[in-house]
Amino acid sequence: MAQLPVVTVIGLGAMGHAFAANLLKNGFTVRGWNRSPSRGEDLVNTGLVLCNTAQQAAEGADVVLSVLTDGDTTHNVLEPVFSAMKPGAVLCQMGTIGVAATEKLIYQLARVRPDVVFVDAPVSGTKAPAENAQILVMASGDRSKAQAAEQVFAAIGKQQQWLGEAGASSRMKLVVNSWLIGMMQSLADTMSLAKQLGFSTDDLWQVLEGGPLAAPYAKGKLNMIASGDYTPQMQLSLALKDARLALQAAPGVAMPGLENIASLWQQAVDAGYGEQDLAAVYAFLQKTHA
């Protein structure tokens, strides 16, 4: 039986923590680093090796997963990591950092470490699916040199889809998140109308259930709206970041709906809803239009 690759997870937030936990459950040797040192301490007893620096974490790893919040953070953290990576290692960038930041990262890595294989690999799925290894990994890059990464993806998700040359996945991620963002705002508007006309979240779902409009994602968000518990699966502030990245990626494309959502969600973030789940935009609308 082939030996499993040694994996480093840089960034142990909601997604990175879930990736590390699932890798440990599947017998991988896992090293980790996070800007907040306490993050990941709960996994030490199950085998996670926490390191003091990202460079130290990357040393000797066959696969390095970068799961950081944005492009600037990703570049600042990874630039010193390049020199620490072993020859022929695979670097998987799994955060939603946008098109420009991804292209810059591809260029910089090719210039200083052409031996390192770069895989652009954002995911479709939020905190709970990640914890249950039910995400879809959207991968792009030289698949023929990324067998070790494929082993890792199989352990952290239910499916992987390869989309071509590196960079394609970050573009598709913005497409997918634009759809998700639009659906969430439409659901908030629809539920506001339903409430005004005398219907509950259960009433709405009972009509939707079993038909072509019954998206499981919508059911989960309706449950949040019903309970008023907006514990984040995806923070509103991060969803807003993704909306802006999508708008920046296609400046010549007319997307008035997404532009309006970004403006509204900025208001919600400014009002203190940014660290809650994006479904909290419903609560923001109820409060501001009461």
C-alpha positions as CSV (number, residue, x, y, z in Angstrom):
1,M,0.0,0.0,0.0
2,A,1.4,3.4,-1.0
3,Q,2.4,5.7,1.8
4,L,0.1,8.7,2.4
5,P,1.6,12.1,1.6
6,V,2.6,14.4,4.5
7,V,0.2,17.4,4.5
8,T,0.5,20.9,5.8
9,V,-2.5,23.1,6.4
10,I,-1.8,26.8,6.5
11,G,-4.8,28.5,7.9
12,L,-6.9,26.7,10.5
13,G,-10.1,28.7,10.3
14,A,-13.4,27.0,9.8
15,M,-12.5,25.3,6.6
16,G,-8.8,24.6,7.3
17,H,-9.6,23.1,10.6
18,A,-12.2,20.8,9.0
19,F,-9.6,19.7,6.4
20,A,-7.0,19.0,9.0
21,A,-9.5,17.0,11.2
22,N,-10.6,14.9,8.2
23,L,-7.0,14.2,7.1
24,L,-6.1,13.0,10.6
25,K,-9.2,10.7,10.7
26,N,-7.9,9.2,7.4
27,G,-4.4,8.5,8.7
28,F,-2.5,11.3,7.2
29,T,0.5,13.0,8.9
30,V,-0.7,16.6,9.3
31,R,1.2,19.7,10.2
32,G,-0.5,23.0,10.7
33,W,-0.1,26.7,11.3
34,N,-2.5,29.6,12.0
35,R,-2.0,33.3,12.7
36,S,-3.9,32.8,15.9
37,P,-1.7,30.2,17.7
38,S,-4.6,28.7,19.8
39,R,-6.5,27.6,16.7
40,G,-6.0,23.9,16.1
41,E,-4.9,23.1,19.6
42,D,-8.0,20.8,20.0
43,L,-6.5,18.6,17.2
44,V,-3.1,18.1,18.8
45,N,-4.3,15.1,20.8
46,T,-5.4,13.4,17.5
47,G,-2.0,14.0,15.9
48,L,-1.9,17.5,14.5
49,V,1.6,19.0,14.7
50,L,1.2,22.7,15.3
51,C,4.1,24.8,14.1
52,N,5.3,28.3,15.1
53,T,5.7,29.6,11.6
54,A,4.2,28.8,8.2
55,Q,7.6,28.1,6.8
56,Q,8.3,25.5,9.6
57,A,5.0,23.8,8.9
58,A,5.7,23.5,5.2
59,E,9.2,21.9,5.5
60,G,9.1,18.3,4.4
61,A,5.5,18.3,3.4
62,D,4.4,16.6,0.2
63,V,1.2,18.7,-0.1
64,V,0.7,22.2,1.3
65,L,-2.9,23.4,1.6
66,S,-3.4,27.2,1.8
67,V,-6.7,28.1,3.3
68,L,-6.5,31.8,4.0
69,T,-9.1,34.6,3.9
70,D,-8.0,36.8,1.1
71,G,-5.4,37.5,-1.6
72,D,-3.2,39.9,0.4
73,T,-3.0,37.6,3.4
74,T,-2.3,34.6,1.1
75,H,0.6,36.4,-0.6
76,N,2.1,37.7,2.6
77,V,2.0,34.3,4.3
78,L,3.0,32.1,1.3
79,E,5.9,34.1,-0.2
80,P,8.3,33.1,2.6
81,V,6.9,29.5,2.4
82,F,8.0,29.0,-1.2
83,S,11.7,28.5,-0.3
84,A,10.8,26.1,2.6
85,M,8.9,23.6,0.4
86,K,10.5,20.4,-0.6
87,P,11.4,19.8,-4.2
88,G,8.4,18.6,-6.2
89,A,5.9,19.4,-3.5
90,V,2.3,20.4,-4.4
91,L,0.9,23.7,-3.3
92,C,-2.9,23.8,-3.2
93,Q,-4.5,27.3,-2.9
94,M,-7.9,26.6,-1.5
95,G,-9.2,30.0,-0.3
96,T,-11.4,32.3,-2.3
97,I,-8.9,35.0,-3.2
98,G,-10.1,36.1,-6.7
99,V,-8.8,36.0,-10.2
100,A,-6.0,38.7,-10.0
101,A,-4.5,37.3,-6.7
102,T,-4.5,33.8,-8.1
103,E,-2.8,34.8,-11.3
104,K,-0.2,36.7,-9.3
105,L,0.4,33.7,-7.1
106,I,0.8,31.4,-10.1
107,Y,3.4,33.8,-11.7
108,Q,5.4,34.3,-8.5
109,L,5.6,30.6,-7.7
110,A,6.7,29.7,-11.3
111,R,9.4,32.3,-11.1
112,V,11.0,31.3,-7.8
113,R,10.0,27.6,-7.5
114,P,9.2,26.1,-10.9
115,D,9.7,22.6,-9.4
116,V,6.7,23.1,-7.1
117,V,3.3,22.0,-8.6
118,F,0.6,24.6,-8.2
119,V,-3.0,23.5,-7.9
120,D,-5.8,26.1,-7.8
121,A,-8.4,24.3,-5.6
122,P,-11.2,26.3,-4.0
123,V,-14.1,24.4,-2.8
124,S,-17.9,24.4,-3.1
125,G,-19.4,24.0,0.4
126,T,-19.4,25.7,3.8
127,K,-18.4,24.8,7.4
128,A,-20.8,21.8,8.0
129,P,-20.2,20.1,4.7
130,A,-16.4,20.6,5.2
131,E,-16.6,19.0,8.6
132,N,-18.4,16.0,7.2
133,A,-16.1,15.7,4.1
134,Q,-19.0,16.5,1.8
135,I,-17.5,19.4,-0.2
136,L,-16.7,19.5,-3.9
137,V,-13.1,20.4,-4.7
138,M,-12.8,22.4,-7.9
139,A,-9.2,21.8,-9.0
140,S,-7.2,23.1,-11.9
141,G,-3.5,22.7,-12.8
142,D,-1.2,19.9,-14.0
143,R,-3.2,16.9,-12.8
144,S,-0.5,14.5,-14.0
145,K,1.8,15.9,-11.3
146,A,-0.8,16.2,-8.6
147,Q,-1.5,12.6,-7.6
148,A,-0.6,13.4,-4.0
149,A,-3.1,16.3,-4.0
150,E,-5.8,14.0,-5.3
151,Q,-5.3,11.7,-2.3
152,V,-5.8,14.7,0.0
153,F,-8.9,15.9,-1.9
154,A,-10.4,12.4,-1.6
155,A,-10.0,12.5,2.2
156,I,-11.6,16.0,2.7
157,G,-14.4,15.9,0.2
158,K,-16.9,13.8,-1.6
159,Q,-15.9,14.8,-5.1
160,Q,-13.3,16.6,-7.1
161,Q,-13.7,18.2,-10.5
162,W,-10.7,19.2,-12.6
163,L,-11.3,22.3,-14.8
164,G,-8.1,22.7,-16.8
165,E,-5.2,25.0,-16.4
166,A,-4.5,26.6,-13.0
167,G,-6.6,29.6,-12.4
168,A,-9.8,28.2,-13.9
169,S,-11.0,27.0,-10.5
170,S,-10.8,30.4,-8.9
171,R,-12.8,31.8,-11.8
172,M,-15.5,29.1,-11.5
173,K,-15.6,29.7,-7.7
174,L,-16.6,33.3,-8.3
175,V,-19.3,32.1,-10.7
176,V,-20.7,29.6,-8.1
177,N,-20.5,32.1,-5.2
178,S,-22.3,34.7,-7.3
179,W,-25.2,32.3,-7.8
180,L,-25.2,31.4,-4.1
181,I,-25.2,35.1,-3.1
182,G,-28.0,35.9,-5.4
183,M,-30.0,32.9,-4.1
184,M,-29.6,34.1,-0.5
185,Q,-30.7,37.6,-1.2
186,S,-33.7,36.3,-3.2
187,L,-34.6,34.0,-0.3
188,A,-34.4,36.9,2.2
189,D,-36.7,39.0,0.0
190,T,-39.1,36.1,-0.5
191,M,-39.3,35.3,3.2
192,S,-39.9,39.0,3.9
193,L,-42.8,38.9,1.5
194,A,-44.1,35.6,2.9
195,K,-44.0,37.0,6.5
196,Q,-45.9,40.1,5.4
197,L,-48.6,38.0,3.7
198,G,-49.0,35.7,6.7
199,F,-46.8,32.7,5.9
200,S,-44.0,31.1,8.0
201,T,-40.8,29.5,6.9
202,D,-42.4,26.1,7.2
203,D,-45.3,27.2,5.0
204,L,-42.9,28.3,2.3
205,W,-40.8,25.1,2.5
206,Q,-43.9,22.8,2.4
207,V,-44.8,24.4,-0.9
208,L,-41.3,24.2,-2.3
209,E,-40.5,20.7,-1.0
210,G,-40.6,18.0,-3.6
211,G,-40.6,20.4,-6.5
212,P,-37.7,21.8,-8.7
213,L,-37.2,24.8,-6.5
214,A,-36.5,22.9,-3.3
215,A,-32.8,23.5,-3.0
216,P,-31.4,21.9,0.2
217,Y,-29.3,25.1,0.7
218,A,-32.5,27.1,0.9
219,K,-33.9,24.7,3.5
220,G,-30.9,25.3,5.7
221,K,-31.1,29.0,5.5
222,L,-34.9,29.0,6.2
223,N,-34.1,27.0,9.3
224,M,-31.7,29.8,10.4
225,I,-34.3,32.4,9.7
226,A,-36.9,30.5,11.7
227,S,-34.7,30.0,14.7
228,G,-32.9,33.4,14.6
229,D,-29.6,31.5,15.1
230,Y,-27.1,32.8,12.6
231,T,-24.1,30.9,13.7
232,P,-21.9,31.3,10.6
233,Q,-21.5,28.6,8.0
234,M,-20.2,31.4,5.8
235,Q,-19.8,34.8,7.3
236,L,-21.7,37.7,5.7
237,S,-18.5,39.7,5.5
238,L,-16.7,36.9,3.6
239,A,-19.7,36.5,1.2
240,L,-19.5,40.3,0.6
241,K,-15.8,39.9,-0.2
242,D,-16.6,37.3,-2.8
243,A,-19.3,39.4,-4.4
244,R,-16.8,42.2,-4.8
245,L,-14.2,39.8,-6.2
246,A,-16.8,38.7,-8.8
247,L,-17.6,42.2,-9.8
248,Q,-13.8,43.1,-10.1
249,A,-13.2,40.0,-12.2
250,A,-15.6,41.0,-14.9
251,P,-15.8,44.9,-14.9
252,G,-17.3,45.0,-18.4
253,V,-20.2,42.7,-17.6
254,A,-23.6,44.0,-16.5
255,M,-24.5,42.5,-13.2
256,P,-26.8,45.0,-11.6
257,G,-28.3,42.4,-9.2
258,L,-24.9,41.6,-7.7
259,E,-24.0,45.2,-7.5
260,N,-27.1,46.0,-5.6
261,I,-26.6,43.0,-3.3
262,A,-23.0,44.1,-2.6
263,S,-24.2,47.6,-1.7
264,L,-27.0,46.3,0.6
265,W,-24.7,43.7,2.3
266,Q,-22.1,46.4,3.0
267,Q,-24.9,48.2,4.9
268,A,-25.6,45.0,6.9
269,V,-21.9,44.6,7.6
270,D,-21.6,48.2,8.8
271,A,-24.6,47.6,11.0
272,G,-22.8,44.8,12.8
273,Y,-24.0,41.6,11.0
274,G,-20.7,40.8,9.3
275,E,-19.5,38.0,11.6
276,Q,-22.9,36.2,11.4
277,D,-24.0,33.8,8.7
278,L,-24.9,35.5,5.4
279,A,-28.6,34.5,6.1
280,A,-28.5,37.3,8.7
281,V,-29.2,39.7,5.9
282,Y,-32.9,38.7,6.5
283,A,-32.6,39.9,10.1
284,F,-31.0,43.1,8.9
285,L,-33.9,43.7,6.5
286,Q,-36.4,43.1,9.2
287,K,-34.7,45.5,11.6
288,T,-34.1,48.3,9.1
289,H,-37.6,48.1,7.6
290,A,-39.6,47.5,10.8
